[in-house]
Amino acid sequence: MAIEDDDRPRKKISHEIGQDLSLLSVEELTERIALLKSEIVRLEEAATKKRASRDAANSVFKS
């Protein structure tokens, strides 16, 4: 009995900076764009939290 494509687990999408994009389909490129946009949001949120912690610490030591 052959395993159908829908039954196979999907490979986790990953992206390597500078990777050759010529072999990817439009759908794969769109998925990677969405992945990278969500990662940018996550990184910006982490930076905001770290900035707030640093600013709070700085205000304690400046007093």
PDBQT receptor file of N, H, CA, C and O in Angstrom, charges set to zero:
ATOM      1  N   MET A   1       0.847  -1.169   0.000  1.00  0.00    +0.000 N 
ATOM      2  CA  MET A   1       0.000   0.000   0.000  1.00  0.00    +0.000 C 
ATOM      3  C   MET A   1       0.905   1.248   0.000  1.00  0.00    +0.000 C 
ATOM      4  O   MET A   1       1.792   1.376   0.844  1.00  0.00    +0.000 OA
ATOM      5  N   ALA A   2       0.674   2.152  -0.941  1.00  0.00    +0.000 N 
ATOM      6  H   ALA A   2      -0.046   2.049  -1.626  1.00  0.00    +0.000 HD
ATOM      7  CA  ALA A   2       1.503   3.354  -1.064  1.00  0.00    +0.000 C 
ATOM      8  C   ALA A   2       0.998   4.447  -0.121  1.00  0.00    +0.000 C 
ATOM      9  O   ALA A   2      -0.202   4.608   0.100  1.00  0.00    +0.000 OA
ATOM     10  N   ILE A   3       1.935   5.169   0.409  1.00  0.00    +0.000 N 
ATOM     11  H   ILE A   3       2.910   5.038   0.230  1.00  0.00    +0.000 HD
ATOM     12  CA  ILE A   3       1.584   6.292   1.294  1.00  0.00    +0.000 C 
ATOM     13  C   ILE A   3       1.301   7.508   0.422  1.00  0.00    +0.000 C 
ATOM     14  O   ILE A   3       2.117   7.874  -0.425  1.00  0.00    +0.000 OA
ATOM     15  N   GLU A   4       0.160   8.125   0.627  1.00  0.00    +0.000 N 
ATOM     16  H   GLU A   4      -0.502   7.828   1.315  1.00  0.00    +0.000 HD
ATOM     17  CA  GLU A   4      -0.184   9.316  -0.151  1.00  0.00    +0.000 C 
ATOM     18  C   GLU A   4       0.538  10.527   0.406  1.00  0.00    +0.000 C 
ATOM     19  O   GLU A   4       0.915  10.545   1.578  1.00  0.00    +0.000 OA
ATOM     20  N   ASP A   5       0.734  11.546  -0.432  1.00  0.00    +0.000 N 
ATOM     21  H   ASP A   5       0.427  11.532  -1.384  1.00  0.00    +0.000 HD
ATOM     22  CA  ASP A   5       1.436  12.757  -0.030  1.00  0.00    +0.000 C 
ATOM     23  C   ASP A   5       0.811  13.418   1.196  1.00  0.00    +0.000 C 
ATOM     24  O   ASP A   5       1.525  13.939   2.053  1.00  0.00    +0.000 OA
ATOM     25  N   ASP A   6      -0.517  13.398   1.282  1.00  0.00    +0.000 N 
ATOM     26  H   ASP A   6      -1.097  12.975   0.586  1.00  0.00    +0.000 HD
ATOM     27  CA  ASP A   6      -1.196  14.052   2.398  1.00  0.00    +0.000 C 
ATOM     28  C   ASP A   6      -0.966  13.348   3.723  1.00  0.00    +0.000 C 
ATOM     29  O   ASP A   6      -1.104  13.961   4.782  1.00  0.00    +0.000 OA
ATOM     30  N   ASP A   7      -0.616  12.068   3.677  1.00  0.00    +0.000 N 
ATOM     31  H   ASP A   7      -0.503  11.570   2.817  1.00  0.00    +0.000 HD
ATOM     32  CA  ASP A   7      -0.408  11.293   4.893  1.00  0.00    +0.000 C 
ATOM     33  C   ASP A   7       0.996  11.469   5.473  1.00  0.00    +0.000 C 
ATOM     34  O   ASP A   7       1.219  11.197   6.653  1.00  0.00    +0.000 OA
ATOM     35  N   ARG A   8       1.923  11.914   4.665  1.00  0.00    +0.000 N 
ATOM     36  H   ARG A   8       1.742  12.134   3.706  1.00  0.00    +0.000 HD
ATOM     37  CA  ARG A   8       3.302  12.087   5.125  1.00  0.00    +0.000 C 
ATOM     38  C   ARG A   8       3.431  13.358   5.941  1.00  0.00    +0.000 C 
ATOM     39  O   ARG A   8       2.819  14.377   5.621  1.00  0.00    +0.000 OA
ATOM     40  N   PRO A   9       4.222  13.295   6.987  1.00  0.00    +0.000 N 
ATOM     41  CA  PRO A   9       4.440  14.537   7.753  1.00  0.00    +0.000 C 
ATOM     42  C   PRO A   9       5.201  15.539   6.897  1.00  0.00    +0.000 C 
ATOM     43  O   PRO A   9       6.127  15.184   6.167  1.00  0.00    +0.000 OA
ATOM     44  N   ARG A  10       4.789  16.799   7.004  1.00  0.00    +0.000 N 
ATOM     45  H   ARG A  10       4.037  17.086   7.597  1.00  0.00    +0.000 HD
ATOM     46  CA  ARG A  10       5.450  17.848   6.231  1.00  0.00    +0.000 C 
ATOM     47  C   ARG A  10       6.779  18.203   6.873  1.00  0.00    +0.000 C 
ATOM     48  O   ARG A  10       6.894  18.267   8.097  1.00  0.00    +0.000 OA
ATOM     49  N   LYS A  11       7.771  18.431   6.044  1.00  0.00    +0.000 N 
ATOM     50  H   LYS A  11       7.677  18.380   5.050  1.00  0.00    +0.000 HD
ATOM     51  CA  LYS A  11       9.070  18.854   6.520  1.00  0.00    +0.000 C 
ATOM     52  C   LYS A  11       8.942  20.271   7.060  1.00  0.00    +0.000 C 
ATOM     53  O   LYS A  11       8.308  21.128   6.445  1.00  0.00    +0.000 OA
ATOM     54  N   LYS A  12       9.546  20.505   8.207  1.00  0.00    +0.000 N 
ATOM     55  H   LYS A  12      10.061  19.809   8.707  1.00  0.00    +0.000 HD
ATOM     56  CA  LYS A  12       9.490  21.826   8.811  1.00  0.00    +0.000 C 
ATOM     57  C   LYS A  12      10.170  22.831   7.886  1.00  0.00    +0.000 C 
ATOM     58  O   LYS A  12      11.276  22.600   7.400  1.00  0.00    +0.000 OA
ATOM     59  N   ILE A  13       9.491  23.945   7.655  1.00  0.00    +0.000 N 
ATOM     60  H   ILE A  13       8.592  24.133   8.050  1.00  0.00    +0.000 HD
ATOM     61  CA  ILE A  13      10.039  24.982   6.796  1.00  0.00    +0.000 C 
ATOM     62  C   ILE A  13      11.189  25.660   7.518  1.00  0.00    +0.000 C 
ATOM     63  O   ILE A  13      11.063  26.052   8.678  1.00  0.00    +0.000 OA
ATOM     64  N   SER A  14      12.292  25.792   6.838  1.00  0.00    +0.000 N 
ATOM     65  H   SER A  14      12.394  25.473   5.895  1.00  0.00    +0.000 HD
ATOM     66  CA  SER A  14      13.414  26.538   7.391  1.00  0.00    +0.000 C 
ATOM     67  C   SER A  14      14.020  27.348   6.254  1.00  0.00    +0.000 C 
ATOM     68  O   SER A  14      13.832  27.037   5.078  1.00  0.00    +0.000 OA
ATOM     69  N   HIS A  15      14.730  28.361   6.618  1.00  0.00    +0.000 N 
ATOM     70  H   HIS A  15      14.883  28.614   7.573  1.00  0.00    +0.000 HD
ATOM     71  CA  HIS A  15      15.356  29.197   5.606  1.00  0.00    +0.000 C 
ATOM     72  C   HIS A  15      16.769  29.543   6.039  1.00  0.00    +0.000 C 
ATOM     73  O   HIS A  15      17.021  29.871   7.198  1.00  0.00    +0.000 OA
ATOM     74  N   GLU A  16      17.661  29.465   5.107  1.00  0.00    +0.000 N 
ATOM     75  H   GLU A  16      17.456  29.199   4.165  1.00  0.00    +0.000 HD
ATOM     76  CA  GLU A  16      19.050  29.826   5.358  1.00  0.00    +0.000 C 
ATOM     77  C   GLU A  16      19.341  31.114   4.589  1.00  0.00    +0.000 C 
ATOM     78  O   GLU A  16      19.086  31.188   3.387  1.00  0.00    +0.000 OA
ATOM     79  N   ILE A  17      19.866  32.112   5.265  1.00  0.00    +0.000 N 
ATOM     80  H   ILE A  17      20.073  32.051   6.242  1.00  0.00    +0.000 HD
ATOM     81  CA  ILE A  17      20.180  33.379   4.629  1.00  0.00    +0.000 C 
ATOM     82  C   ILE A  17      21.171  33.127   3.493  1.00  0.00    +0.000 C 
ATOM     83  O   ILE A  17      22.183  32.454   3.689  1.00  0.00    +0.000 OA
ATOM     84  N   GLY A  18      20.884  33.660   2.318  1.00  0.00    +0.000 N 
ATOM     85  H   GLY A  18      20.061  34.206   2.159  1.00  0.00    +0.000 HD
ATOM     86  CA  GLY A  18      21.756  33.507   1.165  1.00  0.00    +0.000 C 
ATOM     87  C   GLY A  18      21.508  32.236   0.367  1.00  0.00    +0.000 C 
ATOM     88  O   GLY A  18      22.207  31.962  -0.608  1.00  0.00    +0.000 OA
ATOM     89  N   GLN A  19      20.525  31.473   0.778  1.00  0.00    +0.000 N 
ATOM     90  H   GLN A  19      19.958  31.696   1.570  1.00  0.00    +0.000 HD
ATOM     91  CA  GLN A  19      20.201  30.210   0.130  1.00  0.00    +0.000 C 
ATOM     92  C   GLN A  19      19.765  30.447  -1.318  1.00  0.00    +0.000 C 
ATOM     93  O   GLN A  19      19.144  31.466  -1.620  1.00  0.00    +0.000 OA
ATOM     94  N   ASP A  20      20.094  29.499  -2.221  1.00  0.00    +0.000 N 
ATOM     95  H   ASP A  20      20.598  28.671  -1.975  1.00  0.00    +0.000 HD
ATOM     96  CA  ASP A  20      19.660  29.563  -3.614  1.00  0.00    +0.000 C 
ATOM     97  C   ASP A  20      18.143  29.402  -3.658  1.00  0.00    +0.000 C 
ATOM     98  O   ASP A  20      17.606  28.402  -3.179  1.00  0.00    +0.000 OA
ATOM     99  N   LEU A  21      17.459  30.381  -4.229  1.00  0.00    +0.000 N 
ATOM    100  H   LEU A  21      17.895  31.192  -4.618  1.00  0.00    +0.000 HD
ATOM    101  CA  LEU A  21      15.994  30.364  -4.255  1.00  0.00    +0.000 C 
ATOM    102  C   LEU A  21      15.430  29.848  -5.571  1.00  0.00    +0.000 C 
ATOM    103  O   LEU A  21      14.216  29.704  -5.712  1.00  0.00    +0.000 OA
ATOM    104  N   SER A  22      16.295  29.571  -6.526  1.00  0.00    +0.000 N 
ATOM    105  H   SER A  22      17.282  29.688  -6.411  1.00  0.00    +0.000 HD
ATOM    106  CA  SER A  22      15.834  29.205  -7.867  1.00  0.00    +0.000 C 
ATOM    107  C   SER A  22      15.049  27.894  -7.904  1.00  0.00    +0.000 C 
ATOM    108  O   SER A  22      14.242  27.692  -8.811  1.00  0.00    +0.000 OA
ATOM    109  N   LEU A  23      15.267  27.012  -6.952  1.00  0.00    +0.000 N 
ATOM    110  H   LEU A  23      15.923  27.176  -6.216  1.00  0.00    +0.000 HD
ATOM    111  CA  LEU A  23      14.574  25.720  -6.962  1.00  0.00    +0.000 C 
ATOM    112  C   LEU A  23      13.260  25.730  -6.193  1.00  0.00    +0.000 C 
ATOM    113  O   LEU A  23      12.551  24.723  -6.173  1.00  0.00    +0.000 OA
ATOM    114  N   LEU A  24      12.923  26.854  -5.559  1.00  0.00    +0.000 N 
ATOM    115  H   LEU A  24      13.499  27.672  -5.575  1.00  0.00    +0.000 HD
ATOM    116  CA  LEU A  24      11.701  26.932  -4.759  1.00  0.00    +0.000 C 
ATOM    117  C   LEU A  24      10.525  27.390  -5.604  1.00  0.00    +0.000 C 
ATOM    118  O   LEU A  24      10.677  28.208  -6.511  1.00  0.00    +0.000 OA
ATOM    119  N   SER A  25       9.349  26.854  -5.295  1.00  0.00    +0.000 N 
ATOM    120  H   SER A  25       9.226  26.190  -4.558  1.00  0.00    +0.000 HD
ATOM    121  CA  SER A  25       8.129  27.273  -5.984  1.00  0.00    +0.000 C 
ATOM    122  C   SER A  25       7.628  28.591  -5.394  1.00  0.00    +0.000 C 
ATOM    123  O   SER A  25       8.110  29.040  -4.354  1.00  0.00    +0.000 OA
ATOM    124  N   VAL A  26       6.668  29.194  -6.064  1.00  0.00    +0.000 N 
ATOM    125  H   VAL A  26       6.277  28.829  -6.909  1.00  0.00    +0.000 HD
ATOM    126  CA  VAL A  26       6.068  30.431  -5.567  1.00  0.00    +0.000 C 
ATOM    127  C   VAL A  26       5.440  30.179  -4.202  1.00  0.00    +0.000 C 
ATOM    128  O   VAL A  26       5.534  31.025  -3.313  1.00  0.00    +0.000 OA
ATOM    129  N   GLU A  27       4.800  29.027  -4.027  1.00  0.00    +0.000 N 
ATOM    130  H   GLU A  27       4.724  28.339  -4.749  1.00  0.00    +0.000 HD
ATOM    131  CA  GLU A  27       4.170  28.695  -2.746  1.00  0.00    +0.000 C 
ATOM    132  C   GLU A  27       5.209  28.561  -1.645  1.00  0.00    +0.000 C 
ATOM    133  O   GLU A  27       4.995  29.023  -0.524  1.00  0.00    +0.000 OA
ATOM    134  N   GLU A  28       6.333  27.930  -1.961  1.00  0.00    +0.000 N 
ATOM    135  H   GLU A  28       6.507  27.555  -2.871  1.00  0.00    +0.000 HD
ATOM    136  CA  GLU A  28       7.397  27.779  -0.967  1.00  0.00    +0.000 C 
ATOM    137  C   GLU A  28       7.997  29.134  -0.601  1.00  0.00    +0.000 C 
ATOM    138  O   GLU A  28       8.301  29.393   0.564  1.00  0.00    +0.000 OA
ATOM    139  N   LEU A  29       8.164  29.985  -1.593  1.00  0.00    +0.000 N 
ATOM    140  H   LEU A  29       7.917  29.775  -2.539  1.00  0.00    +0.000 HD
ATOM    141  CA  LEU A  29       8.679  31.330  -1.316  1.00  0.00    +0.000 C 
ATOM    142  C   LEU A  29       7.709  32.108  -0.439  1.00  0.00    +0.000 C 
ATOM    143  O   LEU A  29       8.129  32.809   0.482  1.00  0.00    +0.000 OA
ATOM    144  N   THR A  30       6.415  31.989  -0.718  1.00  0.00    +0.000 N 
ATOM    145  H   THR A  30       6.074  31.419  -1.465  1.00  0.00    +0.000 HD
ATOM    146  CA  THR A  30       5.393  32.674   0.077  1.00  0.00    +0.000 C 
ATOM    147  C   THR A  30       5.403  32.171   1.517  1.00  0.00    +0.000 C 
ATOM    148  O   THR A  30       5.276  32.965   2.449  1.00  0.00    +0.000 OA
ATOM    149  N   GLU A  31       5.551  30.862   1.708  1.00  0.00    +0.000 N 
ATOM    150  H   GLU A  31       5.654  30.217   0.950  1.00  0.00    +0.000 HD
ATOM    151  CA  GLU A  31       5.621  30.294   3.056  1.00  0.00    +0.000 C 
ATOM    152  C   GLU A  31       6.843  30.825   3.803  1.00  0.00    +0.000 C 
ATOM    153  O   GLU A  31       6.763  31.134   4.992  1.00  0.00    +0.000 OA
ATOM    154  N   ARG A  32       7.962  30.929   3.111  1.00  0.00    +0.000 N 
ATOM    155  H   ARG A  32       8.028  30.678   2.145  1.00  0.00    +0.000 HD
ATOM    156  CA  ARG A  32       9.186  31.427   3.756  1.00  0.00    +0.000 C 
ATOM    157  C   ARG A  32       9.070  32.900   4.104  1.00  0.00    +0.000 C 
ATOM    158  O   ARG A  32       9.571  33.336   5.141  1.00  0.00    +0.000 OA
ATOM    159  N   ILE A  33       8.418  33.663   3.251  1.00  0.00    +0.000 N 
ATOM    160  H   ILE A  33       8.011  33.309   2.409  1.00  0.00    +0.000 HD
ATOM    161  CA  ILE A  33       8.205  35.082   3.550  1.00  0.00    +0.000 C 
ATOM    162  C   ILE A  33       7.382  35.216   4.826  1.00  0.00    +0.000 C 
ATOM    163  O   ILE A  33       7.715  36.018   5.699  1.00  0.00    +0.000 OA
ATOM    164  N   ALA A  34       6.307  34.433   4.939  1.00  0.00    +0.000 N 
ATOM    165  H   ALA A  34       6.037  33.781   4.230  1.00  0.00    +0.000 HD
ATOM    166  CA  ALA A  34       5.468  34.468   6.141  1.00  0.00    +0.000 C 
ATOM    167  C   ALA A  34       6.269  34.052   7.369  1.00  0.00    +0.000 C 
ATOM    168  O   ALA A  34       6.150  34.669   8.427  1.00  0.00    +0.000 OA
ATOM    169  N   LEU A  35       7.079  33.016   7.233  1.00  0.00    +0.000 N 
ATOM    170  H   LEU A  35       7.176  32.515   6.374  1.00  0.00    +0.000 HD
ATOM    171  CA  LEU A  35       7.921  32.545   8.333  1.00  0.00    +0.000 C 
ATOM    172  C   LEU A  35       8.878  33.640   8.783  1.00  0.00    +0.000 C 
ATOM    173  O   LEU A  35       9.014  33.890   9.981  1.00  0.00    +0.000 OA
ATOM    174  N   LEU A  36       9.539  34.291   7.838  1.00  0.00    +0.000 N 
ATOM    175  H   LEU A  36       9.429  34.087   6.866  1.00  0.00    +0.000 HD
ATOM    176  CA  LEU A  36      10.508  35.327   8.174  1.00  0.00    +0.000 C 
ATOM    177  C   LEU A  36       9.832  36.564   8.765  1.00  0.00    +0.000 C 
ATOM    178  O   LEU A  36      10.381  37.193   9.669  1.00  0.00    +0.000 OA
ATOM    179  N   LYS A  37       8.645  36.920   8.263  1.00  0.00    +0.000 N 
ATOM    180  H   LYS A  37       8.198  36.409   7.528  1.00  0.00    +0.000 HD
ATOM    181  CA  LYS A  37       7.921  38.066   8.834  1.00  0.00    +0.000 C 
ATOM    182  C   LYS A  37       7.547  37.794  10.289  1.00  0.00    +0.000 C 
ATOM    183  O   LYS A  37       7.671  38.677  11.137  1.00  0.00    +0.000 OA
ATOM    184  N   SER A  38       7.093  36.579  10.579  1.00  0.00    +0.000 N 
ATOM    185  H   SER A  38       6.992  35.862   9.889  1.00  0.00    +0.000 HD
ATOM    186  CA  SER A  38       6.740  36.261  11.972  1.00  0.00    +0.000 C 
ATOM    187  C   SER A  38       7.982  36.246  12.847  1.00  0.00    +0.000 C 
ATOM    188  O   SER A  38       7.919  36.618  14.019  1.00  0.00    +0.000 OA
ATOM    189  N   GLU A  39       9.108  35.821  12.294  1.00  0.00    +0.000 N 
ATOM    190  H   GLU A  39       9.160  35.519  11.342  1.00  0.00    +0.000 HD
ATOM    191  CA  GLU A  39      10.355  35.822  13.056  1.00  0.00    +0.000 C 
ATOM    192  C   GLU A  39      10.817  37.254  13.330  1.00  0.00    +0.000 C 
ATOM    193  O   GLU A  39      11.351  37.532  14.405  1.00  0.00    +0.000 OA
ATOM    194  N   ILE A  40      10.622  38.160  12.381  1.00  0.00    +0.000 N 
ATOM    195  H   ILE A  40      10.189  37.934  11.508  1.00  0.00    +0.000 HD
ATOM    196  CA  ILE A  40      10.968  39.563  12.597  1.00  0.00    +0.000 C 
ATOM    197  C   ILE A  40      10.147  40.141  13.738  1.00  0.00    +0.000 C 
ATOM    198  O   ILE A  40      10.683  40.851  14.589  1.00  0.00    +0.000 OA
ATOM    199  N   VAL A  41       8.854  39.846  13.767  1.00  0.00    +0.000 N 
ATOM    200  H   VAL A  41       8.419  39.269  13.076  1.00  0.00    +0.000 HD
ATOM    201  CA  VAL A  41       7.990  40.315  14.853  1.00  0.00    +0.000 C 
ATOM    202  C   VAL A  41       8.483  39.772  16.187  1.00  0.00    +0.000 C 
ATOM    203  O   VAL A  41       8.554  40.510  17.170  1.00  0.00    +0.000 OA
ATOM    204  N   ARG A  42       8.822  38.499  16.228  1.00  0.00    +0.000 N 
ATOM    205  H   ARG A  42       8.764  37.899  15.430  1.00  0.00    +0.000 HD
ATOM    206  CA  ARG A  42       9.320  37.877  17.464  1.00  0.00    +0.000 C 
ATOM    207  C   ARG A  42      10.617  38.533  17.927  1.00  0.00    +0.000 C 
ATOM    208  O   ARG A  42      10.792  38.787  19.118  1.00  0.00    +0.000 OA
ATOM    209  N   LEU A  43      11.521  38.807  16.997  1.00  0.00    +0.000 N 
ATOM    210  H   LEU A  43      11.379  38.601  16.029  1.00  0.00    +0.000 HD
ATOM    211  CA  LEU A  43      12.786  39.456  17.337  1.00  0.00    +0.000 C 
ATOM    212  C   LEU A  43      12.573  40.883  17.831  1.00  0.00    +0.000 C 
ATOM    213  O   LEU A  43      13.225  41.317  18.781  1.00  0.00    +0.000 OA
ATOM    214  N   GLU A  44      11.664  41.612  17.192  1.00  0.00    +0.000 N 
ATOM    215  H   GLU A  44      11.134  41.260  16.421  1.00  0.00    +0.000 HD
ATOM    216  CA  GLU A  44      11.377  42.982  17.623  1.00  0.00    +0.000 C 
ATOM    217  C   GLU A  44      10.778  43.009  19.026  1.00  0.00    +0.000 C 
ATOM    218  O   GLU A  44      11.112  43.881  19.828  1.00  0.00    +0.000 OA
ATOM    219  N   GLU A  45       9.888  42.053  19.324  1.00  0.00    +0.000 N 
ATOM    220  H   GLU A  45       9.617  41.346  18.671  1.00  0.00    +0.000 HD
ATOM    221  CA  GLU A  45       9.295  41.972  20.663  1.00  0.00    +0.000 C 
ATOM    222  C   GLU A  45      10.362  41.661  21.710  1.00  0.00    +0.000 C 
ATOM    223  O   GLU A  45      10.352  42.240  22.797  1.00  0.00    +0.000 OA
ATOM    224  N   ALA A  46      11.275  40.756  21.391  1.00  0.00    +0.000 N 
ATOM    225  H   ALA A  46      11.283  40.286  20.508  1.00  0.00    +0.000 HD
ATOM    226  CA  ALA A  46      12.347  40.418  22.323  1.00  0.00    +0.000 C 
ATOM    227  C   ALA A  46      13.251  41.620  22.563  1.00  0.00    +0.000 C 
ATOM    228  O   ALA A  46      13.664  41.875  23.694  1.00  0.00    +0.000 OA
ATOM    229  N   ALA A  47      13.560  42.358  21.501  1.00  0.00    +0.000 N 
ATOM    230  H   ALA A  47      13.225  42.151  20.582  1.00  0.00    +0.000 HD
ATOM    231  CA  ALA A  47      14.408  43.543  21.639  1.00  0.00    +0.000 C 
ATOM    232  C   ALA A  47      13.717  44.604  22.482  1.00  0.00    +0.000 C 
ATOM    233  O   ALA A  47      14.368  45.265  23.291  1.00  0.00    +0.000 OA
ATOM    234  N   THR A  48      12.425  44.777  22.312  1.00  0.00    +0.000 N 
ATOM    235  H   THR A  48      11.896  44.240  21.655  1.00  0.00    +0.000 HD
ATOM    236  CA  THR A  48      11.662  45.751  23.097  1.00  0.00    +0.000 C 
ATOM    237  C   THR A  48      11.696  45.386  24.575  1.00  0.00    +0.000 C 
ATOM    238  O   THR A  48      11.886  46.255  25.425  1.00  0.00    +0.000 OA
ATOM    239  N   LYS A  49      11.512  44.109  24.883  1.00  0.00    +0.000 N 
ATOM    240  H   LYS A  49      11.357  43.403  24.192  1.00  0.00    +0.000 HD
ATOM    241  CA  LYS A  49      11.552  43.657  26.281  1.00  0.00    +0.000 C 
ATOM    242  C   LYS A  49      12.939  43.866  26.895  1.00  0.00    +0.000 C 
ATOM    243  O   LYS A  49      13.062  44.324  28.031  1.00  0.00    +0.000 OA
ATOM    244  N   LYS A  50      13.964  43.530  26.141  1.00  0.00    +0.000 N 
ATOM    245  H   LYS A  50      13.864  43.157  25.218  1.00  0.00    +0.000 HD
ATOM    246  CA  LYS A  50      15.330  43.705  26.650  1.00  0.00    +0.000 C 
ATOM    247  C   LYS A  50      15.660  45.180  26.844  1.00  0.00    +0.000 C 
ATOM    248  O   LYS A  50      16.327  45.549  27.810  1.00  0.00    +0.000 OA
ATOM    249  N   ARG A  51      15.198  46.013  25.932  1.00  0.00    +0.000 N 
ATOM    250  H   ARG A  51      14.656  45.713  25.146  1.00  0.00    +0.000 HD
ATOM    251  CA  ARG A  51      15.424  47.453  26.041  1.00  0.00    +0.000 C 
ATOM    252  C   ARG A  51      14.743  47.998  27.298  1.00  0.00    +0.000 C 
ATOM    253  O   ARG A  51      15.314  48.820  28.015  1.00  0.00    +0.000 OA
ATOM    254  N   ALA A  52      13.515  47.532  27.557  1.00  0.00    +0.000 N 
ATOM    255  H   ALA A  52      13.051  46.864  26.975  1.00  0.00    +0.000 HD
ATOM    256  CA  ALA A  52      12.779  47.980  28.739  1.00  0.00    +0.000 C 
ATOM    257  C   ALA A  52      13.497  47.540  30.012  1.00  0.00    +0.000 C 
ATOM    258  O   ALA A  52      13.583  48.315  30.965  1.00  0.00    +0.000 OA
ATOM    259  N   SER A  53      14.010  46.319  30.046  1.00  0.00    +0.000 N 
ATOM    260  H   SER A  53      13.940  45.690  29.271  1.00  0.00    +0.000 HD
ATOM    261  CA  SER A  53      14.749  45.836  31.213  1.00  0.00    +0.000 C 
ATOM    262  C   SER A  53      16.024  46.641  31.418  1.00  0.00    +0.000 C 
ATOM    263  O   SER A  53      16.361  47.008  32.543  1.00  0.00    +0.000 OA
ATOM    264  N   ARG A  54      16.725  46.910  30.331  1.00  0.00    +0.000 N 
ATOM    265  H   ARG A  54      16.450  46.612  29.417  1.00  0.00    +0.000 HD
ATOM    266  CA  ARG A  54      17.964  47.682  30.419  1.00  0.00    +0.000 C 
ATOM    267  C   ARG A  54      17.676  49.101  30.904  1.00  0.00    +0.000 C 
ATOM    268  O   ARG A  54      18.399  49.625  31.751  1.00  0.00    +0.000 OA
ATOM    269  N   ASP A  55      16.630  49.721  30.376  1.00  0.00    +0.000 N 
ATOM    270  H   ASP A  55      16.043  49.296  29.687  1.00  0.00    +0.000 HD
ATOM    271  CA  ASP A  55      16.270  51.077  30.779  1.00  0.00    +0.000 C 
ATOM    272  C   ASP A  55      15.869  51.128  32.252  1.00  0.00    +0.000 C 
ATOM    273  O   ASP A  55      16.201  52.083  32.954  1.00  0.00    +0.000 OA
ATOM    274  N   ALA A  56      15.153  50.098  32.721  1.00  0.00    +0.000 N 
ATOM    275  H   ALA A  56      14.884  49.323  32.150  1.00  0.00    +0.000 HD
ATOM    276  CA  ALA A  56      14.763  50.039  34.130  1.00  0.00    +0.000 C 
ATOM    277  C   ALA A  56      15.992  49.904  35.020  1.00  0.00    +0.000 C 
ATOM    278  O   ALA A  56      16.083  50.559  36.058  1.00  0.00    +0.000 OA
ATOM    279  N   ALA A  57      16.931  49.063  34.619  1.00  0.00    +0.000 N 
ATOM    280  H   ALA A  57      16.857  48.531  33.776  1.00  0.00    +0.000 HD
ATOM    281  CA  ALA A  57      18.161  48.889  35.399  1.00  0.00    +0.000 C 
ATOM    282  C   ALA A  57      18.978  50.180  35.398  1.00  0.00    +0.000 C 
ATOM    283  O   ALA A  57      19.522  50.576  36.428  1.00  0.00    +0.000 OA
ATOM    284  N   ASN A  58      19.060  50.816  34.265  1.00  0.00    +0.000 N 
ATOM    285  H   ASN A  58      18.618  50.494  33.428  1.00  0.00    +0.000 HD
ATOM    286  CA  ASN A  58      19.816  52.075  34.170  1.00  0.00    +0.000 C 
ATOM    287  C   ASN A  58      19.212  53.153  35.073  1.00  0.00    +0.000 C 
ATOM    288  O   ASN A  58      19.937  53.932  35.691  1.00  0.00    +0.000 OA
ATOM    289  N   SER A  59      17.894  53.190  35.142  1.00  0.00    +0.000 N 
ATOM    290  H   SER A  59      17.305  52.557  34.640  1.00  0.00    +0.000 HD
ATOM    291  CA  SER A  59      17.256  54.220  35.964  1.00  0.00    +0.000 C 
ATOM    292  C   SER A  59      17.515  53.983  37.457  1.00  0.00    +0.000 C 
ATOM    293  O   SER A  59      17.594  54.942  38.225  1.00  0.00    +0.000 OA
ATOM    294  N   VAL A  60      17.648  52.721  37.875  1.00  0.00    +0.000 N 
ATOM    295  H   VAL A  60      17.584  51.942  37.251  1.00  0.00    +0.000 HD
ATOM    296  CA  VAL A  60      17.958  52.403  39.272  1.00  0.00    +0.000 C 
ATOM    297  C   VAL A  60      19.365  52.848  39.613  1.00  0.00    +0.000 C 
ATOM    298  O   VAL A  60      19.590  53.420  40.679  1.00  0.00    +0.000 OA
ATOM    299  N   PHE A  61      20.312  52.596  38.732  1.00  0.00    +0.000 N 
ATOM    300  H   PHE A  61      20.130  52.131  37.865  1.00  0.00    +0.000 HD
ATOM    301  CA  PHE A  61      21.697  52.916  39.015  1.00  0.00    +0.000 C 
ATOM    302  C   PHE A  61      22.023  54.391  38.840  1.00  0.00    +0.000 C 
ATOM    303  O   PHE A  61      23.025  54.860  39.381  1.00  0.00    +0.000 OA
ATOM    304  N   LYS A  62      21.205  55.137  38.098  1.00  0.00    +0.000 N 
ATOM    305  H   LYS A  62      20.391  54.756  37.659  1.00  0.00    +0.000 HD
ATOM    306  CA  LYS A  62      21.429  56.570  37.918  1.00  0.00    +0.000 C 
ATOM    307  C   LYS A  62      20.893  57.380  39.096  1.00  0.00    +0.000 C 
ATOM    308  O   LYS A  62      21.258  58.542  39.277  1.00  0.00    +0.000 OA
ATOM    309  N   SER A  63      20.033  56.765  39.888  1.00  0.00    +0.000 N 
ATOM    310  H   SER A  63      19.737  55.821  39.742  1.00  0.00    +0.000 HD
ATOM    311  CA  SER A  63      19.412  57.480  41.001  1.00  0.00    +0.000 C 
ATOM    312  C   SER A  63      20.376  57.737  42.122  1.00  0.00    +0.000 C 
ATOM    313  O   SER A  63      20.003  58.331  43.134  1.00  0.00    +0.000 OA
TER     314      SER A  63
